[in-house]
Amino acid sequence: MKIRITKWVYTIGLIIIGLGGPVQTALAHGEKALEPFIRMRTIQWYDVAWSKQQFKVNEEVTVSGRFHVAEDWPVSVPKPDAAFLNVSTPGPVLIRTERWLNGKPWVNSVALQPGGDYEFKIVLKGRLPGRYHIHPFFNLKDAGQVMGPGAWLDISGNAGDFSNEVRTLNGEIVDMESVGLFNGIGWHLFWGVLATAWLLWWVRRPLFISRYRMLQAGMEDELITVNDRLIAKVVLAAVPVAVLAINAVTVNRYPNAIPLQASLDQVLPLSAQVNAGQVDAEAVKAEYIIAKRMMIFTVRVNNRSDKPVQLGEFNTANVSFINPELPAASQVSTIEATLRLDDNTPIRPGEERTISVTAQDALWETEKLDGLINDADSRVGGLLFLYDSESGERYISSVSAAVIPKF
């Protein structure tokens, strides 16, 4: 009977957990670790949703949504010239089968354009049963991970039933869970034995102090014997020959092979998906009242559309502050709070209005966003969502402003 390595790994893991006693479930993946100005002013996620949150082993689930690359990119963070979209999981509980960016299949890293909006989709397949907290995230070169909104996924079924079969270029169907396993183990053992034998050959004799005394006594020629030189020459000649010979055998056995790809994809941002230029919002200033955990924005809105609009949501670092008086406001973020406006009447077509927007909640502290007042780059950023009062059409503006703390 064919025994899958995943089944053994899973069983050993359960034994270790059982011996170790109760284990606390991890509820986060470091999404609060980065400085607030990086989380708020780099990748701004929105409309992130999961196709389902309960499924079985071997079933697929899709996470999709959009993100905006902030124009006010922090000067201390390298530009997103190379970024990789992935999913943060507590181990190999899922496998990624597809990844799309702006409707195009996407494999490599990508160069993102500040100011651009992108639409993404990732298809995942259940691998290990359990309950897991999962995030999409962007890995920015030289900057780190910027997490998107997380969700709890419940995977049911039997881990031993998992199958990951793919069709090769030659038309052969192989199981990615076991193909090449014994070959890999064999080569690790071969090189491990060779390295251990080489090491033991030299350490079998007295070391350090004895050899130091021989050097001091002028007996350095006796430290390396004729056999030492002979074995060294054999190893020096045999290792390259073995590597070249085995490489030739591998090339002959797998003539149609594609090397690992290291290119950088160029995917243009969405063109007019956010109705740029029709409704503009600008954050004039921002004040954070520490004792009340309250951020107050002064926002200037210019409505150049032909319909009245209202401000419905402020989204930053996976936290959404929602205007409760606007039913059309988005409700897709996993963490929500209340947004208050000093003037909630619709902004008429052609009108420019300056309004005071208050986002007050303990989330500023619990999500560690209030730490921005201690940063060298003390600026707040996020997305403002404005809605057409008649049809519910949405307009998005990326805003940022220097934060003035009030004690």
C-alpha positions as CSV (number, residue, x, y, z in Angstrom):
1,M,0.0,0.0,0.0
2,K,1.3,3.4,-0.9
3,I,2.1,5.5,2.1
4,R,2.1,9.3,1.7
5,I,4.7,11.3,3.5
6,T,2.1,13.9,4.5
7,K,0.2,11.3,6.4
8,W,3.3,10.4,8.4
9,V,4.2,14.1,9.0
10,Y,0.7,14.8,10.1
11,T,0.7,11.8,12.5
12,I,4.1,12.7,14.0
13,G,2.8,16.3,14.5
14,L,-0.2,15.0,16.4
15,I,2.0,12.8,18.6
16,I,4.2,15.8,19.4
17,I,1.2,18.0,20.3
18,G,-0.2,15.2,22.5
19,L,3.1,14.9,24.4
20,G,3.4,18.6,24.8
21,G,0.1,19.2,26.4
22,P,-2.4,21.9,25.6
23,V,-1.4,24.3,22.9
24,Q,-2.7,27.8,22.4
25,T,-4.1,28.6,18.9
26,A,-2.2,31.3,17.1
27,L,-4.6,34.2,16.4
28,A,-2.3,36.4,14.3
29,H,0.6,36.2,11.8
30,G,2.5,39.4,12.7
31,E,0.1,41.7,10.9
32,K,0.7,44.3,13.7
33,A,4.4,43.9,13.7
34,L,5.3,46.5,11.0
35,E,5.3,50.2,11.8
36,P,1.9,51.8,11.4
37,F,3.1,54.2,8.6
38,I,4.1,51.1,6.5
39,R,0.8,49.3,7.0
40,M,-1.3,52.5,6.3
41,R,0.7,54.0,3.4
42,T,1.9,51.2,1.2
43,I,-0.6,48.5,0.2
44,Q,-4.1,49.6,1.0
45,W,-6.5,46.6,0.8
46,Y,-10.2,46.8,0.1
47,D,-13.1,44.6,-1.1
48,V,-11.3,41.4,0.1
49,A,-13.6,38.5,0.3
50,W,-13.5,34.7,0.5
51,S,-15.7,32.5,-1.6
52,K,-16.4,30.3,1.4
53,Q,-15.0,29.7,4.9
54,Q,-16.0,26.1,5.4
55,F,-14.8,23.4,3.0
56,K,-13.2,19.9,2.9
57,V,-9.8,18.6,2.1
58,N,-9.2,18.7,-1.7
59,E,-11.9,21.4,-2.1
60,E,-10.9,24.8,-3.4
61,V,-11.5,28.2,-2.0
62,T,-10.9,31.6,-3.6
63,V,-9.8,34.8,-2.0
64,S,-10.3,37.9,-4.1
65,G,-10.3,41.7,-3.8
66,R,-8.5,44.8,-4.7
67,F,-5.6,46.9,-3.3
68,H,-4.4,50.4,-3.9
69,V,-0.7,51.3,-4.0
70,A,-0.5,54.5,-2.1
71,E,0.8,57.6,-3.8
72,D,2.3,58.9,-0.5
73,W,4.7,56.0,-0.3
74,P,6.9,56.4,2.8
75,V,10.4,57.7,1.8
76,S,12.1,55.2,4.2
77,V,10.5,52.2,2.5
78,P,11.9,50.9,-0.8
79,K,9.6,51.4,-3.8
80,P,7.5,48.4,-4.8
81,D,9.7,47.5,-7.7
82,A,9.5,43.8,-6.7
83,A,6.6,42.4,-4.8
84,F,5.1,39.0,-4.3
85,L,1.5,38.2,-3.4
86,N,0.9,35.2,-1.2
87,V,-1.2,33.8,1.6
88,S,-0.1,33.6,5.2
89,T,-0.9,30.2,6.8
90,P,0.2,28.4,10.0
91,G,2.1,25.8,8.0
92,P,1.2,23.9,4.8
93,V,-2.5,23.7,5.5
94,L,-3.4,24.9,2.0
95,I,-1.7,24.8,-1.4
96,R,-2.0,27.6,-4.0
97,T,-3.2,26.4,-7.4
98,E,-3.9,29.7,-9.2
99,R,-3.1,33.3,-8.9
100,W,-4.4,36.2,-11.0
101,L,-3.7,39.9,-11.1
102,N,-6.0,42.2,-13.1
103,G,-7.4,39.2,-14.9
104,K,-4.0,37.8,-16.0
105,P,-2.4,34.5,-14.7
106,W,0.6,35.5,-12.6
107,V,3.5,33.4,-11.4
108,N,6.5,35.7,-10.6
109,S,7.1,38.8,-8.6
110,V,5.6,42.0,-10.0
111,A,6.5,45.7,-10.2
112,L,3.7,47.8,-8.7
113,Q,3.0,51.4,-9.6
114,P,2.3,53.9,-6.8
115,G,-1.1,55.4,-7.3
116,G,-2.5,52.3,-9.1
117,D,-5.3,50.0,-8.2
118,Y,-5.1,46.2,-8.8
119,E,-7.6,43.4,-8.7
120,F,-6.3,40.0,-7.5
121,K,-7.6,36.4,-7.1
122,I,-5.9,33.5,-5.4
123,V,-7.3,29.9,-5.6
124,L,-6.3,27.6,-2.7
125,K,-6.9,23.9,-2.1
126,G,-7.5,22.4,1.4
127,R,-4.7,20.2,2.6
128,L,-4.9,19.6,6.4
129,P,-8.1,19.6,8.4
130,G,-8.5,22.2,11.2
131,R,-9.4,25.8,11.9
132,Y,-6.9,28.4,10.6
133,H,-6.6,32.2,10.5
134,I,-5.5,33.1,7.0
135,H,-4.3,36.4,5.4
136,P,-3.5,37.4,1.9
137,F,-0.3,39.5,2.1
138,F,2.3,41.3,-0.1
139,N,5.9,40.6,0.5
140,L,7.7,43.8,-0.5
141,K,11.4,43.5,-1.3
142,D,13.6,45.0,1.5
143,A,10.5,46.1,3.4
144,G,8.6,43.0,4.7
145,Q,5.1,41.7,4.7
146,V,2.0,43.9,4.4
147,M,-0.9,41.8,5.6
148,G,-4.4,42.0,4.1
149,P,-7.7,41.3,6.0
150,G,-7.7,37.9,7.7
151,A,-10.4,35.3,7.9
152,W,-11.0,32.0,9.8
153,L,-11.2,29.0,7.5
154,D,-12.6,25.6,8.7
155,I,-11.2,22.6,6.8
156,S,-12.9,19.3,7.4
157,G,-12.1,15.8,6.2
158,N,-9.1,13.4,6.4
159,A,-5.5,14.6,5.8
160,G,-4.7,11.2,4.2
161,D,-7.2,11.8,1.4
162,F,-5.3,14.8,0.1
163,S,-4.2,14.6,-3.5
164,N,-2.0,16.9,-5.4
165,E,-1.7,15.4,-8.9
166,V,-0.4,17.4,-11.9
167,R,0.3,16.6,-15.5
168,T,3.9,17.0,-16.6
169,L,5.1,18.3,-19.9
170,N,5.5,14.7,-21.1
171,G,1.8,14.0,-20.3
172,E,2.6,11.9,-17.2
173,I,0.5,12.4,-14.1
174,V,2.5,12.6,-10.9
175,D,1.6,13.2,-7.2
176,M,3.5,16.2,-6.0
177,E,3.3,14.9,-2.5
178,S,5.6,12.0,-3.2
179,V,7.3,12.4,-6.6
180,G,11.1,12.6,-6.1
181,L,10.8,12.0,-2.4
182,F,13.1,9.0,-2.1
183,N,15.5,10.5,-4.7
184,G,15.8,13.6,-2.5
185,I,16.3,11.6,0.7
186,G,18.9,9.5,-1.0
187,W,21.0,12.4,-2.2
188,H,20.8,14.1,1.2
189,L,22.0,10.9,2.8
190,F,24.8,10.5,0.2
191,W,26.2,14.0,0.7
192,G,25.7,13.7,4.5
193,V,27.6,10.5,4.7
194,L,30.4,11.9,2.5
195,A,30.7,15.0,4.5
196,T,30.7,13.1,7.8
197,A,33.4,10.7,6.6
198,W,35.6,13.6,5.5
199,L,35.1,15.2,8.9
200,L,35.8,12.1,10.9
201,W,39.0,11.4,8.9
202,W,40.5,14.6,10.3
203,V,39.0,14.6,13.8
204,R,40.1,11.0,14.5
205,R,43.4,12.4,15.6
206,P,44.2,14.8,18.4
207,L,43.2,18.3,17.6
208,F,44.0,21.9,18.6
209,I,46.4,21.7,21.5
210,S,48.4,18.7,20.2
211,R,48.6,20.2,16.7
212,Y,49.5,23.6,18.1
213,R,52.4,22.0,20.0
214,M,53.6,20.3,16.8
215,L,53.5,23.6,15.0
216,Q,55.5,25.2,17.8
217,A,58.0,22.4,17.6
218,G,58.5,22.9,13.8
219,M,56.8,19.5,12.9
220,E,54.1,21.0,10.6
221,D,55.1,18.6,7.8
222,E,54.0,15.7,9.9
223,L,50.5,17.1,10.5
224,I,49.4,16.0,7.0
225,T,50.3,12.5,6.0
226,V,50.7,10.8,2.6
227,N,47.3,9.2,3.1
228,D,45.7,12.6,3.9
229,R,47.0,14.0,0.6
230,L,45.8,10.9,-1.4
231,I,42.3,11.0,0.0
232,A,42.0,14.7,-0.6
233,K,43.0,14.2,-4.2
234,V,40.5,11.4,-4.7
235,V,37.7,13.5,-3.2
236,L,38.7,16.6,-5.2
237,A,38.5,14.6,-8.4
238,A,35.5,12.3,-7.6
239,V,33.0,15.0,-6.4
240,P,33.0,17.1,-9.6
241,V,33.0,14.0,-11.8
242,A,30.0,12.6,-9.8
243,V,28.1,15.8,-10.0
244,L,28.6,16.2,-13.8
245,A,27.8,12.5,-14.4
246,I,24.6,12.6,-12.4
247,N,23.6,15.9,-14.0
248,A,24.0,14.3,-17.4
249,V,21.8,11.3,-16.3
250,T,19.2,13.8,-15.0
251,V,19.1,15.8,-18.2
252,N,18.8,12.6,-20.3
253,R,16.0,11.3,-18.1
254,Y,14.1,14.6,-18.0
255,P,14.8,16.3,-21.4
256,N,11.8,18.6,-21.2
257,A,12.3,20.7,-18.1
258,I,11.5,24.3,-17.4
259,P,14.0,26.0,-15.0
260,L,12.8,28.0,-12.0
261,Q,11.6,31.4,-13.2
262,A,13.2,34.6,-11.9
263,S,11.7,37.2,-14.1
264,L,9.7,40.3,-13.0
265,D,6.2,40.6,-14.3
266,Q,4.9,44.0,-15.5
267,V,1.1,44.3,-14.9
268,L,-0.5,47.7,-15.5
269,P,-2.9,48.9,-12.9
270,L,-6.6,49.2,-13.5
271,S,-7.5,52.2,-15.6
272,A,-10.7,53.9,-14.5
273,Q,-12.0,51.5,-11.9
274,V,-12.0,54.0,-9.1
275,N,-13.5,56.9,-11.1
276,A,-10.4,59.0,-10.7
277,G,-10.9,62.7,-11.1
278,Q,-14.7,62.8,-10.8
279,V,-14.7,63.0,-7.0
280,D,-11.5,64.1,-5.3
281,A,-10.8,64.0,-1.5
282,E,-7.8,65.5,0.2
283,A,-6.8,65.3,3.8
284,V,-5.8,68.8,4.9
285,K,-4.7,67.8,8.4
286,A,-5.1,65.1,11.0
287,E,-5.1,65.3,14.8
288,Y,-4.9,62.3,17.1
289,I,-6.3,62.8,20.6
290,I,-4.4,60.2,22.7
291,A,-6.7,60.1,25.8
292,K,-9.8,59.5,23.7
293,R,-8.1,57.3,21.0
294,M,-9.7,59.5,18.4
295,M,-8.4,60.6,15.0
296,I,-9.9,63.8,13.6
297,F,-9.4,64.5,9.9
298,T,-10.1,67.8,8.0
299,V,-11.0,66.6,4.5
300,R,-11.6,68.8,1.5
301,V,-14.0,67.1,-1.0
302,N,-14.4,68.3,-4.6
303,N,-17.4,66.8,-6.3
304,R,-16.9,67.2,-10.1
305,S,-19.5,64.5,-10.9
306,D,-23.1,65.1,-11.9
307,K,-24.6,63.5,-8.8
308,P,-24.5,64.3,-5.1
309,V,-22.1,62.2,-3.0
310,Q,-21.6,61.3,0.7
311,L,-18.5,60.1,2.6
312,G,-19.2,56.6,3.7
313,E,-16.0,54.9,4.9
314,F,-12.4,55.4,5.9
315,N,-10.3,52.2,5.4
316,T,-6.7,51.9,6.8
317,A,-4.5,48.9,7.8
318,N,-7.5,46.5,7.5
319,V,-9.7,48.6,9.8
320,S,-12.8,50.2,8.3
321,F,-14.5,53.2,10.0
322,I,-18.1,53.2,8.6
323,N,-20.6,56.1,8.4
324,P,-23.7,54.5,10.1
325,E,-26.0,57.0,8.4
326,L,-25.0,55.8,4.9
327,P,-26.5,52.3,4.1
328,A,-24.5,52.0,0.9
329,A,-21.2,52.0,2.8
330,S,-19.1,48.9,2.3
331,Q,-19.2,46.2,4.9
332,V,-16.5,43.8,3.7
333,S,-13.6,44.5,6.1
334,T,-13.1,42.1,9.0
335,I,-12.7,44.9,11.6
336,E,-15.1,47.8,11.7
337,A,-15.7,50.9,13.7
338,T,-17.9,54.1,13.5
339,L,-17.1,57.2,11.5
340,R,-18.7,60.5,12.4
341,L,-19.0,63.6,10.2
342,D,-19.8,67.2,11.3
343,D,-21.9,67.6,8.1
344,N,-23.4,64.5,6.7
345,T,-25.6,66.2,4.0
346,P,-24.8,65.1,0.4
347,I,-22.2,67.1,-1.4
348,R,-23.9,68.6,-4.5
349,P,-22.5,68.4,-8.0
350,G,-19.8,71.0,-8.5
351,E,-19.5,71.7,-4.8
352,E,-16.3,71.8,-2.9
353,R,-16.7,71.3,0.8
354,T,-14.4,71.0,3.8
355,I,-15.7,68.6,6.5
356,S,-14.4,67.3,9.8
357,V,-14.3,63.5,10.0
358,T,-13.9,61.7,13.4
359,A,-12.7,58.1,13.7
360,Q,-12.8,57.2,17.4
361,D,-12.3,53.7,18.6
362,A,-10.1,51.5,20.8
363,L,-8.9,49.9,17.6
364,W,-6.3,52.6,17.2
365,E,-4.6,51.1,20.2
366,T,-5.5,47.4,19.9
367,E,-4.3,47.4,16.3
368,K,-1.2,49.3,17.3
369,L,-1.9,52.1,14.9
370,D,-1.5,54.8,17.5
371,G,2.2,54.1,17.5
372,L,2.5,56.4,14.4
373,I,2.8,59.4,16.8
374,N,6.2,57.9,17.9
375,D,7.4,57.2,14.3
376,A,9.9,59.4,12.5
377,D,7.4,59.3,9.6
378,S,4.3,60.3,11.6
379,R,1.7,60.4,8.8
380,V,-1.6,58.6,8.6
381,G,-2.9,57.2,5.3
382,G,-5.8,55.2,4.0
383,L,-8.7,55.1,1.5
384,L,-11.8,57.3,1.6
385,F,-14.9,55.8,0.1
386,L,-17.6,58.3,-1.2
387,Y,-20.9,57.1,-2.5
388,D,-23.4,58.5,-5.0
389,S,-26.5,59.3,-2.9
390,E,-28.8,58.2,-5.7
391,S,-27.3,55.1,-7.4
392,G,-24.8,54.0,-4.7
393,E,-21.8,54.3,-7.1
394,R,-18.6,54.3,-5.3
395,Y,-15.6,56.8,-5.6
396,I,-12.3,56.1,-3.9
397,S,-9.6,58.5,-2.9
398,S,-6.3,57.7,-1.3
399,V,-5.5,60.3,1.4
400,S,-2.6,61.0,3.8
401,A,-1.7,63.7,6.2
402,A,0.8,64.5,8.9
403,V,-0.5,63.6,12.4
404,I,-0.5,66.1,15.2
405,P,-0.8,64.3,18.6
406,K,-2.8,66.0,21.4
407,F,-2.0,64.8,24.9
